[in-house]
Amino acid sequence: MKNQLDFKSLAIGFLSAALLIMGFSFKNSTPGQGGRFQSEVGENGVIVLDTETGAYIINTDMTNSGWRKGDFQTTYKLSKDNLVK
């Protein structure tokens, strides 16, 4: 039994394989973005930020009982309300 491969079958096979490889190689995240949570440690304390929701926790006195929660929407609104007009 002799198997022959014609050009049409070969082209369909290569295109199918290329489409399958391209489909698996796409990612939803942008490169270099980092993770969802980012932290910063400085002289004044620690802050952990959730980059998707804008929520954060902050500790300025470096004790386990000093953690406070917040979010950027509320902080922005409060600071905007406190501006001198």
N, CA, C and O atoms as a CHARMM CRD file, in Angstrom:
* protein
*
  340
    1    1 MET  N      0.83700  -1.15900   0.00000 PROA 1      0.00000
    2    1 MET  CA     0.00000   0.00000   0.00000 PROA 1      0.00000
    3    1 MET  C      0.89400   1.23800   0.00000 PROA 1      0.00000
    4    1 MET  O      1.75700   1.39700   0.86400 PROA 1      0.00000
    5    2 LYS  N      0.68000   2.08800  -0.95800 PROA 2      0.00000
    6    2 LYS  CA     1.51100   3.27800  -1.11200 PROA 2      0.00000
    7    2 LYS  C      0.68700   4.51200  -0.73700 PROA 2      0.00000
    8    2 LYS  O     -0.38200   4.75200  -1.29900 PROA 2      0.00000
    9    3 ASN  N      1.19600   5.28200   0.21100 PROA 3      0.00000
   10    3 ASN  CA     0.51500   6.50900   0.63100 PROA 3      0.00000
   11    3 ASN  C      1.12600   7.69700  -0.10000 PROA 3      0.00000
   12    3 ASN  O      2.34600   7.85800  -0.14400 PROA 3      0.00000
   13    4 GLN  N      0.27700   8.50600  -0.66000 PROA 4      0.00000
   14    4 GLN  CA     0.74000   9.71900  -1.33400 PROA 4      0.00000
   15    4 GLN  C      0.09300  10.92100  -0.67000 PROA 4      0.00000
   16    4 GLN  O     -1.07500  10.89900  -0.28300 PROA 4      0.00000
   17    5 LEU  N      0.87800  11.94900  -0.55600 PROA 5      0.00000
   18    5 LEU  CA     0.40900  13.18000   0.05300 PROA 5      0.00000
   19    5 LEU  C      0.35600  14.24000  -1.04300 PROA 5      0.00000
   20    5 LEU  O      1.37100  14.54700  -1.66800 PROA 5      0.00000
   21    6 ASP  N     -0.81800  14.78900  -1.26800 PROA 6      0.00000
   22    6 ASP  CA    -0.92100  15.84400  -2.27000 PROA 6      0.00000
   23    6 ASP  C     -0.70500  17.20300  -1.58600 PROA 6      0.00000
   24    6 ASP  O     -0.70000  17.29700  -0.35900 PROA 6      0.00000
   25    7 PHE  N     -0.53000  18.23500  -2.38700 PROA 7      0.00000
   26    7 PHE  CA    -0.20500  19.57500  -1.89500 PROA 7      0.00000
   27    7 PHE  C     -1.33400  20.13000  -1.03100 PROA 7      0.00000
   28    7 PHE  O     -1.06700  20.78600  -0.02400 PROA 7      0.00000
   29    8 LYS  N     -2.58600  19.88200  -1.40300 PROA 8      0.00000
   30    8 LYS  CA    -3.73700  20.41500  -0.67700 PROA 8      0.00000
   31    8 LYS  C     -3.78800  19.85600   0.75500 PROA 8      0.00000
   32    8 LYS  O     -4.00700  20.61500   1.69900 PROA 8      0.00000
   33    9 SER  N     -3.59400  18.58300   0.92300 PROA 9      0.00000
   34    9 SER  CA    -3.60300  17.96100   2.24600 PROA 9      0.00000
   35    9 SER  C     -2.43600  18.45800   3.09500 PROA 9      0.00000
   36    9 SER  O     -2.59200  18.67800   4.29600 PROA 9      0.00000
   37   10 LEU  N     -1.27700  18.63300   2.48400 PROA 10     0.00000
   38   10 LEU  CA    -0.10400  19.13100   3.18100 PROA 10     0.00000
   39   10 LEU  C     -0.32100  20.56800   3.65700 PROA 10     0.00000
   40   10 LEU  O      0.02800  20.90400   4.78800 PROA 10     0.00000
   41   11 ALA  N     -0.89000  21.40700   2.81000 PROA 11     0.00000
   42   11 ALA  CA    -1.15200  22.79900   3.16800 PROA 11     0.00000
   43   11 ALA  C     -2.18400  22.89500   4.28600 PROA 11     0.00000
   44   11 ALA  O     -2.02200  23.68900   5.21300 PROA 11     0.00000
   45   12 ILE  N     -3.22600  22.10200   4.20800 PROA 12     0.00000
   46   12 ILE  CA    -4.24800  22.10200   5.25900 PROA 12     0.00000
   47   12 ILE  C     -3.64400  21.64800   6.58500 PROA 12     0.00000
   48   12 ILE  O     -3.97100  22.21100   7.63000 PROA 12     0.00000
   49   13 GLY  N     -2.78900  20.66300   6.56600 PROA 13     0.00000
   50   13 GLY  CA    -2.13300  20.17400   7.78100 PROA 13     0.00000
   51   13 GLY  C     -1.24300  21.22900   8.41000 PROA 13     0.00000
   52   13 GLY  O     -1.30000  21.43300   9.62300 PROA 13     0.00000
   53   14 PHE  N     -0.41700  21.90700   7.61500 PROA 14     0.00000
   54   14 PHE  CA     0.45800  22.95100   8.14400 PROA 14     0.00000
   55   14 PHE  C     -0.33900  24.14300   8.67700 PROA 14     0.00000
   56   14 PHE  O     -0.00900  24.68200   9.73300 PROA 14     0.00000
   57   15 LEU  N     -1.37100  24.55200   7.96600 PROA 15     0.00000
   58   15 LEU  CA    -2.18300  25.67000   8.43600 PROA 15     0.00000
   59   15 LEU  C     -2.93200  25.32300   9.72000 PROA 15     0.00000
   60   15 LEU  O     -3.06500  26.16200  10.61000 PROA 15     0.00000
   61   16 SER  N     -3.41500  24.10100   9.81500 PROA 16     0.00000
   62   16 SER  CA    -4.09100  23.67600  11.04100 PROA 16     0.00000
   63   16 SER  C     -3.12700  23.65900  12.22000 PROA 16     0.00000
   64   16 SER  O     -3.47900  24.09700  13.31400 PROA 16     0.00000
   65   17 ALA  N     -1.93100  23.16300  12.00900 PROA 17     0.00000
   66   17 ALA  CA    -0.93600  23.12700  13.08000 PROA 17     0.00000
   67   17 ALA  C     -0.53200  24.54300  13.49300 PROA 17     0.00000
   68   17 ALA  O     -0.39100  24.82100  14.68400 PROA 17     0.00000
   69   18 ALA  N     -0.34500  25.43900  12.52200 PROA 18     0.00000
   70   18 ALA  CA     0.02300  26.83100  12.82900 PROA 18     0.00000
   71   18 ALA  C     -1.08900  27.53000  13.59300 PROA 18     0.00000
   72   18 ALA  O     -0.81600  28.28200  14.52800 PROA 18     0.00000
   73   19 LEU  N     -2.33000  27.29500  13.21200 PROA 19     0.00000
   74   19 LEU  CA    -3.47100  27.89800  13.90600 PROA 19     0.00000
   75   19 LEU  C     -3.56900  27.38400  15.34000 PROA 19     0.00000
   76   19 LEU  O     -3.86100  28.15200  16.25600 PROA 19     0.00000
   77   20 LEU  N     -3.33100  26.11900  15.53400 PROA 20     0.00000
   78   20 LEU  CA    -3.37200  25.52700  16.86700 PROA 20     0.00000
   79   20 LEU  C     -2.26000  26.09500  17.75500 PROA 20     0.00000
   80   20 LEU  O     -2.50000  26.42200  18.91700 PROA 20     0.00000
   81   21 ILE  N     -1.07000  26.20800  17.21800 PROA 21     0.00000
   82   21 ILE  CA     0.05800  26.76900  17.97900 PROA 21     0.00000
   83   21 ILE  C     -0.19800  28.23200  18.31900 PROA 21     0.00000
   84   21 ILE  O      0.08100  28.65400  19.44100 PROA 21     0.00000
   85   22 MET  N     -0.71700  29.01000  17.38600 PROA 22     0.00000
   86   22 MET  CA    -1.00700  30.41700  17.65100 PROA 22     0.00000
   87   22 MET  C     -2.10600  30.56100  18.69900 PROA 22     0.00000
   88   22 MET  O     -2.04800  31.46300  19.53500 PROA 22     0.00000
   89   23 GLY  N     -3.09300  29.69300  18.66300 PROA 23     0.00000
   90   23 GLY  CA    -4.18400  29.75600  19.62700 PROA 23     0.00000
   91   23 GLY  C     -3.72000  29.50500  21.05600 PROA 23     0.00000
   92   23 GLY  O     -4.24500  30.11300  21.98900 PROA 23     0.00000
   93   24 PHE  N     -2.75200  28.62400  21.23900 PROA 24     0.00000
   94   24 PHE  CA    -2.25200  28.33000  22.57700 PROA 24     0.00000
   95   24 PHE  C     -1.21100  29.33000  23.05300 PROA 24     0.00000
   96   24 PHE  O     -0.91100  29.36800  24.24700 PROA 24     0.00000
   97   25 SER  N     -0.65100  30.13800  22.16500 PROA 25     0.00000
   98   25 SER  CA     0.42300  31.04200  22.56400 PROA 25     0.00000
   99   25 SER  C     -0.07000  32.39900  23.04500 PROA 25     0.00000
  100   25 SER  O      0.72200  33.15300  23.61100 PROA 25     0.00000
  101   26 PHE  N     -1.33500  32.74600  22.84900 PROA 26     0.00000
  102   26 PHE  CA    -1.84000  34.04200  23.29000 PROA 26     0.00000
  103   26 PHE  C     -2.05700  34.06300  24.79000 PROA 26     0.00000
  104   26 PHE  O     -2.47200  33.06800  25.38600 PROA 26     0.00000
  105   27 LYS  N     -1.76800  35.22900  25.40500 PROA 27     0.00000
  106   27 LYS  CA    -1.94500  35.40900  26.83800 PROA 27     0.00000
  107   27 LYS  C     -2.88000  36.57800  27.07100 PROA 27     0.00000
  108   27 LYS  O     -2.97200  37.47600  26.23500 PROA 27     0.00000
  109   28 ASN  N     -3.57100  36.57500  28.19200 PROA 28     0.00000
  110   28 ASN  CA    -4.49100  37.64900  28.51900 PROA 28     0.00000
  111   28 ASN  C     -3.80800  38.84400  29.16400 PROA 28     0.00000
  112   28 ASN  O     -4.32100  39.95800  29.06100 PROA 28     0.00000
  113   29 SER  N     -2.67800  38.65700  29.82100 PROA 29     0.00000
  114   29 SER  CA    -2.02700  39.75900  30.52700 PROA 29     0.00000
  115   29 SER  C     -1.00400  40.44600  29.62700 PROA 29     0.00000
  116   29 SER  O     -0.48200  39.85600  28.68200 PROA 29     0.00000
  117   30 THR  N     -0.73700  41.69100  29.94400 PROA 30     0.00000
  118   30 THR  CA     0.26200  42.44000  29.20300 PROA 30     0.00000
  119   30 THR  C      1.63700  42.17100  29.80100 PROA 30     0.00000
  120   30 THR  O      1.74900  41.99800  31.01400 PROA 30     0.00000
  121   31 PRO  N      2.68300  42.13200  28.98400 PROA 31     0.00000
  122   31 PRO  CA     4.00800  41.82800  29.51600 PROA 31     0.00000
  123   31 PRO  C      4.53500  42.97400  30.37700 PROA 31     0.00000
  124   31 PRO  O      4.28400  44.14400  30.09100 PROA 31     0.00000
  125   32 GLY  N      5.25900  42.62900  31.42000 PROA 32     0.00000
  126   32 GLY  CA     5.86900  43.62800  32.27900 PROA 32     0.00000
  127   32 GLY  C      4.93300  44.25300  33.28500 PROA 32     0.00000
  128   32 GLY  O      5.33300  45.16300  34.01200 PROA 32     0.00000
  129   33 GLN  N      3.70000  43.79300  33.35000 PROA 33     0.00000
  130   33 GLN  CA     2.73600  44.38600  34.25600 PROA 33     0.00000
  131   33 GLN  C      2.99300  43.97200  35.69800 PROA 33     0.00000
  132   33 GLN  O      2.69600  44.73700  36.61500 PROA 33     0.00000
  133   34 GLY  N      3.52000  42.81900  35.91300 PROA 34     0.00000
  134   34 GLY  CA     3.71500  42.33800  37.26900 PROA 34     0.00000
  135   34 GLY  C      2.49500  41.60500  37.75800 PROA 34     0.00000
  136   34 GLY  O      1.60100  41.28300  36.97500 PROA 34     0.00000
  137   35 GLY  N      2.44800  41.33900  39.04800 PROA 35     0.00000
  138   35 GLY  CA     1.34200  40.60700  39.62800 PROA 35     0.00000
  139   35 GLY  C      0.19600  41.51600  40.01700 PROA 35     0.00000
  140   35 GLY  O      0.23000  42.73100  39.82600 PROA 35     0.00000
  141   36 ARG  N     -0.81100  40.88300  40.56700 PROA 36     0.00000
  142   36 ARG  CA    -1.99400  41.63300  40.99800 PROA 36     0.00000
  143   36 ARG  C     -1.67700  42.46400  42.23700 PROA 36     0.00000
  144   36 ARG  O     -2.13900  43.59900  42.35900 PROA 36     0.00000
  145   37 PHE  N     -0.90300  41.91300  43.14200 PROA 37     0.00000
  146   37 PHE  CA    -0.56300  42.61800  44.37900 PROA 37     0.00000
  147   37 PHE  C      0.86700  43.13500  44.29500 PROA 37     0.00000
  148   37 PHE  O      1.77800  42.41500  43.88500 PROA 37     0.00000
  149   38 GLN  N      1.04800  44.38200  44.68500 PROA 38     0.00000
  150   38 GLN  CA     2.38200  44.97400  44.71400 PROA 38     0.00000
  151   38 GLN  C      2.60700  45.57400  46.08800 PROA 38     0.00000
  152   38 GLN  O      1.68900  46.12600  46.69300 PROA 38     0.00000
  153   39 SER  N      3.83000  45.46300  46.57500 PROA 39     0.00000
  154   39 SER  CA     4.13500  45.98400  47.90200 PROA 39     0.00000
  155   39 SER  C      5.31300  46.93400  47.82200 PROA 39     0.00000
  156   39 SER  O      6.14500  46.85700  46.91800 PROA 39     0.00000
  157   40 GLU  N      5.36000  47.81900  48.77800 PROA 40     0.00000
  158   40 GLU  CA     6.45000  48.78600  48.86700 PROA 40     0.00000
  159   40 GLU  C      6.82300  48.93400  50.33500 PROA 40     0.00000
  160   40 GLU  O      5.95600  49.12300  51.18800 PROA 40     0.00000
  161   41 VAL  N      8.09900  48.84800  50.62100 PROA 41     0.00000
  162   41 VAL  CA     8.60100  48.99600  51.97500 PROA 41     0.00000
  163   41 VAL  C      9.48100  50.23600  52.00700 PROA 41     0.00000
  164   41 VAL  O     10.38600  50.38100  51.18500 PROA 41     0.00000
  165   42 GLY  N      9.22200  51.11200  52.93600 PROA 42     0.00000
  166   42 GLY  CA    10.01100  52.32700  53.05800 PROA 42     0.00000
  167   42 GLY  C     10.29900  52.63600  54.50700 PROA 42     0.00000
  168   42 GLY  O      9.99600  51.83500  55.39100 PROA 42     0.00000
  169   43 GLU  N     10.88800  53.80500  54.75700 PROA 43     0.00000
  170   43 GLU  CA    11.21500  54.20800  56.12000 PROA 43     0.00000
  171   43 GLU  C      9.96300  54.42600  56.96400 PROA 43     0.00000
  172   43 GLU  O      9.98900  54.22900  58.17900 PROA 43     0.00000
  173   44 ASN  N      8.87400  54.82900  56.32700 PROA 44     0.00000
  174   44 ASN  CA     7.64300  55.14000  57.05400 PROA 44     0.00000
  175   44 ASN  C      6.69900  53.96000  57.21200 PROA 44     0.00000
  176   44 ASN  O      5.68000  54.09100  57.89000 PROA 44     0.00000
  177   45 GLY  N      6.99500  52.81600  56.61600 PROA 45     0.00000
  178   45 GLY  CA     6.11800  51.66500  56.77400 PROA 45     0.00000
  179   45 GLY  C      6.01400  50.81700  55.52400 PROA 45     0.00000
  180   45 GLY  O      6.87000  50.86000  54.64100 PROA 45     0.00000
  181   46 VAL  N      4.93100  50.03900  55.47400 PROA 46     0.00000
  182   46 VAL  CA     4.69300  49.08100  54.39400 PROA 46     0.00000
  183   46 VAL  C      3.31000  49.33700  53.81400 PROA 46     0.00000
  184   46 VAL  O      2.36700  49.63500  54.54600 PROA 46     0.00000
  185   47 ILE  N      3.19300  49.21700  52.47900 PROA 47     0.00000
  186   47 ILE  CA     1.89000  49.29000  51.82500 PROA 47     0.00000
  187   47 ILE  C      1.79000  48.13300  50.83700 PROA 47     0.00000
  188   47 ILE  O      2.73600  47.84600  50.10300 PROA 47     0.00000
  189   48 VAL  N      0.63100  47.47100  50.82700 PROA 48     0.00000
  190   48 VAL  CA     0.33900  46.39000  49.87600 PROA 48     0.00000
  191   48 VAL  C     -0.87200  46.83600  49.07500 PROA 48     0.00000
  192   48 VAL  O     -1.92900  47.12400  49.63600 PROA 48     0.00000
  193   49 LEU  N     -0.70900  46.89100  47.75200 PROA 49     0.00000
  194   49 LEU  CA    -1.72700  47.41800  46.85100 PROA 49     0.00000
  195   49 LEU  C     -2.28500  46.31900  45.96500 PROA 49     0.00000
  196   49 LEU  O     -1.52900  45.53600  45.39000 PROA 49     0.00000
  197   50 ASP  N     -3.61600  46.25700  45.85000 PROA 50     0.00000
  198   50 ASP  CA    -4.29300  45.38600  44.88800 PROA 50     0.00000
  199   50 ASP  C     -4.49100  46.22200  43.62400 PROA 50     0.00000
  200   50 ASP  O     -5.32400  47.12800  43.60800 PROA 50     0.00000
  201   51 THR  N     -3.73900  45.93000  42.57400 PROA 51     0.00000
  202   51 THR  CA    -3.74200  46.76500  41.37800 PROA 51     0.00000
  203   51 THR  C     -5.02700  46.65300  40.57200 PROA 51     0.00000
  204   51 THR  O     -5.29300  47.51700  39.73700 PROA 51     0.00000
  205   52 GLU  N     -5.83000  45.62100  40.79200 PROA 52     0.00000
  206   52 GLU  CA    -7.08000  45.47900  40.04500 PROA 52     0.00000
  207   52 GLU  C     -8.21700  46.28700  40.65600 PROA 52     0.00000
  208   52 GLU  O     -9.02200  46.87100  39.93100 PROA 52     0.00000
  209   53 THR  N     -8.28900  46.32600  41.99000 PROA 53     0.00000
  210   53 THR  CA    -9.41500  46.99500  42.63600 PROA 53     0.00000
  211   53 THR  C     -9.05500  48.35500  43.22000 PROA 53     0.00000
  212   53 THR  O     -9.94500  49.16700  43.47100 PROA 53     0.00000
  213   54 GLY  N     -7.77400  48.62100  43.44200 PROA 54     0.00000
  214   54 GLY  CA    -7.35200  49.87500  44.05700 PROA 54     0.00000
  215   54 GLY  C     -7.38300  49.82800  45.57100 PROA 54     0.00000
  216   54 GLY  O     -7.11000  50.83800  46.21900 PROA 54     0.00000
  217   55 ALA  N     -7.70800  48.68300  46.15300 PROA 55     0.00000
  218   55 ALA  CA    -7.71300  48.54100  47.61200 PROA 55     0.00000
  219   55 ALA  C     -6.27300  48.39500  48.09600 PROA 55     0.00000
  220   55 ALA  O     -5.41200  47.88700  47.37800 PROA 55     0.00000
  221   56 TYR  N     -6.02900  48.84300  49.31200 PROA 56     0.00000
  222   56 TYR  CA    -4.69000  48.71600  49.87100 PROA 56     0.00000
  223   56 TYR  C     -4.77400  48.48400  51.37100 PROA 56     0.00000
  224   56 TYR  O     -5.78600  48.77400  52.01000 PROA 56     0.00000
  225   57 ILE  N     -3.67600  47.94800  51.92200 PROA 57     0.00000
  226   57 ILE  CA    -3.49600  47.89200  53.36600 PROA 57     0.00000
  227   57 ILE  C     -2.15700  48.55300  53.65000 PROA 57     0.00000
  228   57 ILE  O     -1.20500  48.40900  52.88300 PROA 57     0.00000
  229   58 ILE  N     -2.09400  49.27500  54.75400 PROA 58     0.00000
  230   58 ILE  CA    -0.90400  50.04200  55.07800 PROA 58     0.00000
  231   58 ILE  C     -0.58200  49.86400  56.55100 PROA 58     0.00000
  232   58 ILE  O     -1.48600  49.76500  57.37900 PROA 58     0.00000
  233   59 ASN  N      0.70300  49.82300  56.88100 PROA 59     0.00000
  234   59 ASN  CA     1.17600  49.72600  58.25200 PROA 59     0.00000
  235   59 ASN  C      2.29600  50.73200  58.42200 PROA 59     0.00000
  236   59 ASN  O      3.36300  50.58700  57.82600 PROA 59     0.00000
  237   60 THR  N      2.05900  51.75200  59.23500 PROA 60     0.00000
  238   60 THR  CA     3.06900  52.79900  59.40500 PROA 60     0.00000
  239   60 THR  C      3.87300  52.66500  60.68400 PROA 60     0.00000
  240   60 THR  O      4.90100  53.32700  60.83000 PROA 60     0.00000
  241   61 ASP  N      3.43100  51.81900  61.62500 PROA 61     0.00000
  242   61 ASP  CA     4.19400  51.70000  62.86800 PROA 61     0.00000
  243   61 ASP  C      4.91400  50.36200  63.01900 PROA 61     0.00000
  244   61 ASP  O      5.45000  50.07000  64.08800 PROA 61     0.00000
  245   62 MET  N      4.93200  49.56400  61.98800 PROA 62     0.00000
  246   62 MET  CA     5.67100  48.30200  61.92400 PROA 62     0.00000
  247   62 MET  C      5.31500  47.31200  63.03000 PROA 62     0.00000
  248   62 MET  O      6.18400  46.58900  63.51900 PROA 62     0.00000
  249   63 THR  N      4.05200  47.27400  63.42400 PROA 63     0.00000
  250   63 THR  CA     3.57000  46.24900  64.34900 PROA 63     0.00000
  251   63 THR  C      2.46300  45.47700  63.65200 PROA 63     0.00000
  252   63 THR  O      1.87500  45.96200  62.68600 PROA 63     0.00000
  253   64 ASN  N      2.18400  44.29600  64.13200 PROA 64     0.00000
  254   64 ASN  CA     1.12600  43.48300  63.51800 PROA 64     0.00000
  255   64 ASN  C     -0.25400  44.06800  63.75900 PROA 64     0.00000
  256   64 ASN  O     -1.17800  43.77400  63.00100 PROA 64     0.00000
  257   65 SER  N     -0.42300  44.88500  64.78800 PROA 65     0.00000
  258   65 SER  CA    -1.74400  45.44800  65.07100 PROA 65     0.00000
  259   65 SER  C     -1.95400  46.80300  64.39300 PROA 65     0.00000
  260   65 SER  O     -3.01100  47.41100  64.56000 PROA 65     0.00000
  261   66 GLY  N     -0.98400  47.28000  63.64500 PROA 66     0.00000
  262   66 GLY  CA    -1.08100  48.60600  63.05000 PROA 66     0.00000
  263   66 GLY  C     -1.57800  48.64100  61.61700 PROA 66     0.00000
  264   66 GLY  O     -1.46800  49.68100  60.96800 PROA 66     0.00000
  265   67 TRP  N     -2.12000  47.55000  61.09600 PROA 67     0.00000
  266   67 TRP  CA    -2.56400  47.50100  59.70600 PROA 67     0.00000
  267   67 TRP  C     -3.90900  48.21400  59.54600 PROA 67     0.00000
  268   67 TRP  O     -4.82400  48.02500  60.34800 PROA 67     0.00000
  269   68 ARG  N     -4.01300  49.03500  58.50000 PROA 68     0.00000
  270   68 ARG  CA    -5.26800  49.72700  58.17800 PROA 68     0.00000
  271   68 ARG  C     -5.62000  49.44900  56.71600 PROA 68     0.00000
  272   68 ARG  O     -4.74500  49.38900  55.85100 PROA 68     0.00000
  273   69 LYS  N     -6.93800  49.28000  56.45800 PROA 69     0.00000
  274   69 LYS  CA    -7.40800  49.03600  55.09600 PROA 69     0.00000
  275   69 LYS  C     -7.90500  50.33500  54.48300 PROA 69     0.00000
  276   69 LYS  O     -8.28500  51.26600  55.19300 PROA 69     0.00000
  277   70 GLY  N     -7.89700  50.38500  53.16300 PROA 70     0.00000
  278   70 GLY  CA    -8.43600  51.53400  52.46000 PROA 70     0.00000
  279   70 GLY  C     -8.57400  51.23400  50.97900 PROA 70     0.00000
  280   70 GLY  O     -8.17800  50.16500  50.51400 PROA 70     0.00000
  281   71 ASP  N     -9.13400  52.17400  50.24500 PROA 71     0.00000
  282   71 ASP  CA    -9.18000  52.05800  48.78700 PROA 71     0.00000
  283   71 ASP  C     -9.02100  53.45900  48.20200 PROA 71     0.00000
  284   71 ASP  O     -9.35000  54.45400  48.84800 PROA 71     0.00000
  285   72 PHE  N     -8.52100  53.52200  46.99100 PROA 72     0.00000
  286   72 PHE  CA    -8.16300  54.79800  46.39300 PROA 72     0.00000
  287   72 PHE  C     -9.37200  55.67000  46.07800 PROA 72     0.00000
  288   72 PHE  O     -9.26100  56.89500  46.10700 PROA 72     0.00000
  289   73 GLN  N    -10.51900  55.07500  45.78000 PROA 73     0.00000
  290   73 GLN  CA   -11.70700  55.88000  45.50100 PROA 73     0.00000
  291   73 GLN  C    -12.11100  56.69100  46.72600 PROA 73     0.00000
  292   73 GLN  O    -12.38000  57.88800  46.62200 PROA 73     0.00000
  293   74 THR  N    -12.15400  56.03300  47.89600 PROA 74     0.00000
  294   74 THR  CA   -12.52300  56.72000  49.13500 PROA 74     0.00000
  295   74 THR  C    -11.46300  57.74400  49.52200 PROA 74     0.00000
  296   74 THR  O    -11.79500  58.86200  49.91500 PROA 74     0.00000
  297   75 THR  N    -10.20200  57.37500  49.41400 PROA 75     0.00000
  298   75 THR  CA    -9.11800  58.29700  49.76000 PROA 75     0.00000
  299   75 THR  C     -9.16000  59.53200  48.87000 PROA 75     0.00000
  300   75 THR  O     -8.97900  60.65000  49.35100 PROA 75     0.00000
  301   76 TYR  N     -9.39600  59.33900  47.59000 PROA 76     0.00000
  302   76 TYR  CA    -9.47300  60.47300  46.65700 PROA 76     0.00000
  303   76 TYR  C    -10.65900  61.37000  46.99400 PROA 76     0.00000
  304   76 TYR  O    -10.54000  62.59500  46.98900 PROA 76     0.00000
  305   77 LYS  N    -11.80800  60.75100  47.28900 PROA 77     0.00000
  306   77 LYS  CA   -12.99200  61.55000  47.61500 PROA 77     0.00000
  307   77 LYS  C    -12.77300  62.35000  48.89400 PROA 77     0.00000
  308   77 LYS  O    -13.12900  63.52700  48.95300 PROA 77     0.00000
  309   78 LEU  N    -12.19100  61.72500  49.91800 PROA 78     0.00000
  310   78 LEU  CA   -11.94100  62.42600  51.16800 PROA 78     0.00000
  311   78 LEU  C    -10.94700  63.57400  50.99400 PROA 78     0.00000
  312   78 LEU  O    -11.13700  64.66200  51.53900 PROA 78     0.00000
  313   79 SER  N     -9.88600  63.31900  50.22700 PROA 79     0.00000
  314   79 SER  CA    -8.90000  64.37800  50.03200 PROA 79     0.00000
  315   79 SER  C     -9.46600  65.50900  49.17300 PROA 79     0.00000
  316   79 SER  O     -9.10500  66.67100  49.36100 PROA 79     0.00000
  317   80 LYS  N    -10.34100  65.17700  48.24100 PROA 80     0.00000
  318   80 LYS  CA   -10.97200  66.18700  47.40100 PROA 80     0.00000
  319   80 LYS  C    -11.92200  67.04700  48.23300 PROA 80     0.00000
  320   80 LYS  O    -12.00700  68.25800  48.03000 PROA 80     0.00000
  321   81 ASP  N    -12.64100  66.41300  49.17900 PROA 81     0.00000
  322   81 ASP  CA   -13.55800  67.14500  50.06100 PROA 81     0.00000
  323   81 ASP  C    -12.81500  68.04300  51.03500 PROA 81     0.00000
  324   81 ASP  O    -13.36300  69.05200  51.47800 PROA 81     0.00000
  325   82 ASN  N    -11.58700  67.70100  51.37700 PROA 82     0.00000
  326   82 ASN  CA   -10.82000  68.46400  52.35700 PROA 82     0.00000
  327   82 ASN  C    -10.04200  69.63800  51.75200 PROA 82     0.00000
  328   82 ASN  O     -9.41100  70.40500  52.47900 PROA 82     0.00000
  329   83 LEU  N    -10.08600  69.77500  50.44400 PROA 83     0.00000
  330   83 LEU  CA    -9.37700  70.88800  49.80300 PROA 83     0.00000
  331   83 LEU  C     -9.99100  72.22500  50.20300 PROA 83     0.00000
  332   83 LEU  O    -11.20900  72.35200  50.32700 PROA 83     0.00000
  333   84 VAL  N     -9.14100  73.20000  50.39900 PROA 84     0.00000
  334   84 VAL  CA    -9.61400  74.53900  50.72300 PROA 84     0.00000
  335   84 VAL  C    -10.05200  75.21200  49.43800 PROA 84     0.00000
  336   84 VAL  O     -9.30500  75.24900  48.46100 PROA 84     0.00000
  337   85 LYS  N    -11.25700  75.74200  49.44200 PROA 85     0.00000
  338   85 LYS  CA   -11.78500  76.35500  48.23100 PROA 85     0.00000
  339   85 LYS  C    -11.83300  77.84800  48.36500 PROA 85     0.00000
  340   85 LYS  O    -12.25300  78.53800  47.43600 PROA 85     0.00000
